[in-house]
Structure formats: structure tokens, C-alpha cells
């Protein structure tokens, strides 16, 4: 359960940045 939370904290910012680039593009 802990590795899922640590994984999410690393992946979520990347996904948000990715979608932000899509919105700008």
C-alpha cells in the first residue's frame, strides 16, 4: 500500500504536466 502512494506522488505531477502541455498545444 505504501509503494502505491509513493508511486502516485511521483506519477501524478508528471501526468498533470503532460495534460497541461496538451492544453497549451
PQR file of N, CA, C, O and H, with PARSE charges and radii, in Angstrom:
ATOM      1  N   UNK A   1       0.841  -1.207   0.000 -0.4000 1.5000
ATOM      2  CA  UNK A   1       0.000   0.000   0.000 -0.0000 2.0000
ATOM      3  C   UNK A   1       0.876   1.257   0.000  0.5500 1.7000
ATOM      4  O   UNK A   1       0.541   2.262  -0.627 -0.5500 1.4000
ATOM      5  N   UNK A   2       1.990   1.182   0.706 -0.4000 1.5000
ATOM      6  CA  UNK A   2       2.877   2.352   0.793 -0.0000 2.0000
ATOM      7  C   UNK A   2       3.519   2.657  -0.555  0.5500 1.7000
ATOM      8  O   UNK A   2       3.636   3.819  -0.944 -0.5500 1.4000
ATOM      9  H   UNK A   2       2.262   0.366   1.216  0.4000 1.0000
ATOM     10  N   UNK A   3       3.934   1.608  -1.267 -0.4000 1.5000
ATOM     11  CA  UNK A   3       4.609   1.837  -2.558 -0.0000 2.0000
ATOM     12  C   UNK A   3       3.637   2.437  -3.572  0.5500 1.7000
ATOM     13  O   UNK A   3       4.051   3.146  -4.489 -0.5500 1.4000
ATOM     14  H   UNK A   3       3.839   0.664  -0.950  0.4000 1.0000
ATOM     15  N   UNK A   4       2.344   2.151  -3.405 -0.4000 1.5000
ATOM     16  CA  UNK A   4       1.350   2.745  -4.309 -0.0000 2.0000
ATOM     17  C   UNK A   4       1.256   4.252  -4.068  0.5500 1.7000
ATOM     18  O   UNK A   4       1.169   5.029  -5.019 -0.5500 1.4000
ATOM     19  H   UNK A   4       2.008   1.575  -2.660  0.4000 1.0000
ATOM     20  N   UNK A   5       1.273   4.660  -2.810 -0.4000 1.5000
ATOM     21  CA  UNK A   5       1.168   6.087  -2.502 -0.0000 2.0000
ATOM     22  C   UNK A   5       2.426   6.823  -2.961  0.5500 1.7000
ATOM     23  O   UNK A   5       2.330   7.923  -3.505 -0.5500 1.4000
ATOM     24  H   UNK A   5       1.344   4.029  -2.038  0.4000 1.0000
ATOM     25  N   UNK A   6       3.592   6.234  -2.752 -0.4000 1.5000
ATOM     26  CA  UNK A   6       4.841   6.867  -3.179 -0.0000 2.0000
ATOM     27  C   UNK A   6       4.908   6.924  -4.699  0.5500 1.7000
ATOM     28  O   UNK A   6       5.438   7.881  -5.262 -0.5500 1.4000
ATOM     29  H   UNK A   6       3.670   5.340  -2.310  0.4000 1.0000
ATOM     30  N   UNK A   7       4.373   5.900  -5.366 -0.4000 1.5000
ATOM     31  CA  UNK A   7       4.344   5.865  -6.827 -0.0000 2.0000
ATOM     32  C   UNK A   7       3.424   6.957  -7.350  0.5500 1.7000
ATOM     33  O   UNK A   7       3.743   7.637  -8.325 -0.5500 1.4000
ATOM     34  H   UNK A   7       3.943   5.122  -4.908  0.4000 1.0000
ATOM     35  N   UNK A   8       2.279   7.121  -6.695 -0.4000 1.5000
ATOM     36  CA  UNK A   8       1.304   8.129  -7.126 -0.0000 2.0000
ATOM     37  C   UNK A   8       1.884   9.537  -6.956  0.5500 1.7000
ATOM     38  O   UNK A   8       1.682  10.393  -7.817 -0.5500 1.4000
ATOM     39  H   UNK A   8       2.019   6.568  -5.903  0.4000 1.0000
ATOM     40  N   UNK A   9       2.594   9.779  -5.869 -0.4000 1.5000
ATOM     41  CA  UNK A   9       3.154  11.110  -5.627 -0.0000 2.0000
ATOM     42  C   UNK A   9       4.177  11.467  -6.697  0.5500 1.7000
ATOM     43  O   UNK A   9       4.405  12.649  -6.954 -0.5500 1.4000
ATOM     44  H   UNK A   9       2.758   9.084  -5.170  0.4000 1.0000
ATOM     45  N   UNK A  10       4.799  10.469  -7.327 -0.4000 1.5000
ATOM     46  CA  UNK A  10       5.776  10.735  -8.383 -0.0000 2.0000
ATOM     47  C   UNK A  10       5.103  10.843  -9.743  0.5500 1.7000
ATOM     48  O   UNK A  10       5.523  11.639 -10.583 -0.5500 1.4000
ATOM     49  H   UNK A  10       4.614   9.509  -7.118  0.4000 1.0000
ATOM     50  N   UNK A  11       4.062  10.050  -9.966 -0.4000 1.5000
ATOM     51  CA  UNK A  11       3.431   9.986 -11.288 -0.0000 2.0000
ATOM     52  C   UNK A  11       2.417  11.113 -11.505  0.5500 1.7000
ATOM     53  O   UNK A  11       2.339  11.675 -12.598 -0.5500 1.4000
ATOM     54  H   UNK A  11       3.721   9.404  -9.283  0.4000 1.0000
ATOM     55  N   UNK A  12       1.647  11.440 -10.474 -0.4000 1.5000
ATOM     56  CA  UNK A  12       0.594  12.458 -10.620 -0.0000 2.0000
ATOM     57  C   UNK A  12       1.136  13.786 -11.154  0.5500 1.7000
ATOM     58  O   UNK A  12       0.551  14.327 -12.092 -0.5500 1.4000
ATOM     59  H   UNK A  12       1.710  10.984  -9.587  0.4000 1.0000
ATOM     60  N   UNK A  13       2.227  14.341 -10.603 -0.4000 1.5000
ATOM     61  CA  UNK A  13       2.764  15.602 -11.135 -0.0000 2.0000
ATOM     62  C   UNK A  13       3.154  15.476 -12.604  0.5500 1.7000
ATOM     63  O   UNK A  13       2.985  16.427 -13.367 -0.5500 1.4000
ATOM     64  H   UNK A  13       2.702  13.902  -9.841  0.4000 1.0000
ATOM     65  N   UNK A  14       3.668  14.331 -13.010 -0.4000 1.5000
ATOM     66  CA  UNK A  14       4.048  14.127 -14.411 -0.0000 2.0000
ATOM     67  C   UNK A  14       2.811  14.137 -15.294  0.5500 1.7000
ATOM     68  O   UNK A  14       2.818  14.733 -16.370 -0.5500 1.4000
ATOM     69  H   UNK A  14       3.805  13.558 -12.390  0.4000 1.0000
ATOM     70  N   UNK A  15       1.746  13.476 -14.840 -0.4000 1.5000
ATOM     71  CA  UNK A  15       0.514  13.439 -15.629 -0.0000 2.0000
ATOM     72  C   UNK A  15      -0.090  14.839 -15.734  0.5500 1.7000
ATOM     73  O   UNK A  15      -0.560  15.233 -16.801 -0.5500 1.4000
ATOM     74  H   UNK A  15       1.741  12.991 -13.965  0.4000 1.0000
ATOM     75  N   UNK A  16      -0.080  15.584 -14.641 -0.4000 1.5000
ATOM     76  CA  UNK A  16      -0.641  16.941 -14.666 -0.0000 2.0000
ATOM     77  C   UNK A  16       0.162  17.813 -15.619  0.5500 1.7000
ATOM     78  O   UNK A  16      -0.414  18.602 -16.368 -0.5500 1.4000
ATOM     79  H   UNK A  16       0.302  15.264 -13.774  0.4000 1.0000
ATOM     80  N   UNK A  17       1.482  17.682 -15.602 -0.4000 1.5000
ATOM     81  CA  UNK A  17       2.326  18.454 -16.507 -0.0000 2.0000
ATOM     82  C   UNK A  17       2.058  18.040 -17.945  0.5500 1.7000
ATOM     83  O   UNK A  17       2.053  18.883 -18.843 -0.5500 1.4000
ATOM     84  H   UNK A  17       1.950  17.042 -14.993  0.4000 1.0000
ATOM     85  N   UNK A  18       1.838  16.759 -18.170 -0.4000 1.5000
ATOM     86  CA  UNK A  18       1.571  16.243 -19.514 -0.0000 2.0000
ATOM     87  C   UNK A  18       0.260  16.806 -20.061  0.5500 1.7000
ATOM     88  O   UNK A  18       0.210  17.266 -21.202 -0.5500 1.4000
ATOM     89  H   UNK A  18       1.843  16.075 -17.441  0.4000 1.0000
ATOM     90  N   UNK A  19      -0.795  16.770 -19.253 -0.4000 1.5000
ATOM     91  CA  UNK A  19      -2.086  17.289 -19.704 -0.0000 2.0000
ATOM     92  C   UNK A  19      -2.016  18.804 -19.893  0.5500 1.7000
ATOM     93  O   UNK A  19      -2.680  19.358 -20.769 -0.5500 1.4000
ATOM     94  H   UNK A  19      -0.754  16.397 -18.326  0.4000 1.0000
ATOM     95  N   UNK A  20      -1.206  19.471 -19.063 -0.4000 1.5000
ATOM     96  CA  UNK A  20      -1.044  20.915 -19.207 -0.0000 2.0000
ATOM     97  C   UNK A  20      -0.403  21.228 -20.556  0.5500 1.7000
ATOM     98  O   UNK A  20      -0.779  22.202 -21.208 -0.5500 1.4000
ATOM     99  H   UNK A  20      -0.667  19.021 -18.351  0.4000 1.0000
ATOM    100  N   UNK A  21       0.560  20.414 -20.976 -0.4000 1.5000
ATOM    101  CA  UNK A  21       1.202  20.626 -22.272 -0.0000 2.0000
ATOM    102  C   UNK A  21       0.209  20.363 -23.393  0.5500 1.7000
ATOM    103  O   UNK A  21       0.240  21.049 -24.415 -0.5500 1.4000
ATOM    104  H   UNK A  21       0.866  19.624 -20.446  0.4000 1.0000
ATOM    105  N   UNK A  22      -0.670  19.380 -23.220 -0.4000 1.5000
ATOM    106  CA  UNK A  22      -1.681  19.094 -24.246 -0.0000 2.0000
ATOM    107  C   UNK A  22      -2.631  20.283 -24.388  0.5500 1.7000
ATOM    108  O   UNK A  22      -3.002  20.658 -25.500 -0.5500 1.4000
ATOM    109  H   UNK A  22      -0.695  18.823 -22.390  0.4000 1.0000
ATOM    110  N   UNK A  23      -3.021  20.870 -23.263 -0.4000 1.5000
ATOM    111  CA  UNK A  23      -3.941  22.007 -23.303 -0.0000 2.0000
ATOM    112  C   UNK A  23      -3.285  23.204 -23.985  0.5500 1.7000
ATOM    113  O   UNK A  23      -3.956  23.960 -24.688 -0.5500 1.4000
ATOM    114  H   UNK A  23      -2.720  20.565 -22.360  0.4000 1.0000
ATOM    115  N   UNK A  24      -1.975  23.381 -23.783 -0.4000 1.5000
ATOM    116  CA  UNK A  24      -1.272  24.500 -24.405 -0.0000 2.0000
ATOM    117  C   UNK A  24      -1.048  24.238 -25.891  0.5500 1.7000
ATOM    118  O   UNK A  24      -1.070  25.163 -26.703 -0.5500 1.4000
ATOM    119  H   UNK A  24      -1.430  22.767 -23.213  0.4000 1.0000
ATOM    120  N   UNK A  25      -0.833  22.975 -26.238 -0.4000 1.5000
ATOM    121  CA  UNK A  25      -0.535  22.612 -27.616 -0.0000 2.0000
ATOM    122  C   UNK A  25      -1.745  22.744 -28.510  0.5500 1.7000
ATOM    123  O   UNK A  25      -1.659  22.473 -29.708 -0.5500 1.4000
ATOM    124  H   UNK A  25      -0.815  22.224 -25.578  0.4000 1.0000
TER
END
